[in-house]
């Protein structure tokens, strides 16, 4: 067998074991260049994301959404809508899912206009 000689030019790509990306966190507590998200600091909670995800879905018939609220989220529909109405006022929700939040705001404003 003959060994191949690399062509002159730039260095070949680093091996997959070597990485130029910075470490996320070290056990010694050293700072890193990659930010680590803090739960609840800037993003939505798991429950808030679940509310928006449920609201994105379409529903086959009457009662299907209420049944899903009880089964999937474990809360009453009244509580669901209370939380959802507060959530659509939250700027974090708007950043997370602008299409759904803006649609819900339009529906709410149309209902208020009819009263």
Secondary structure as GFF3:
##gff-version 3
##sequence-region A 1 115
A	DSSP	alpha_helix	46	56	.	.	.	ID=ss1
A	DSSP	alpha_helix	64	68	.	.	.	ID=ss2
A	DSSP	pi_helix	69	73	.	.	.	ID=ss3
A	DSSP	alpha_helix	77	87	.	.	.	ID=ss4
A	DSSP	alpha_helix	91	96	.	.	.	ID=ss5
A	DSSP	alpha_helix	98	114	.	.	.	ID=ss6
###
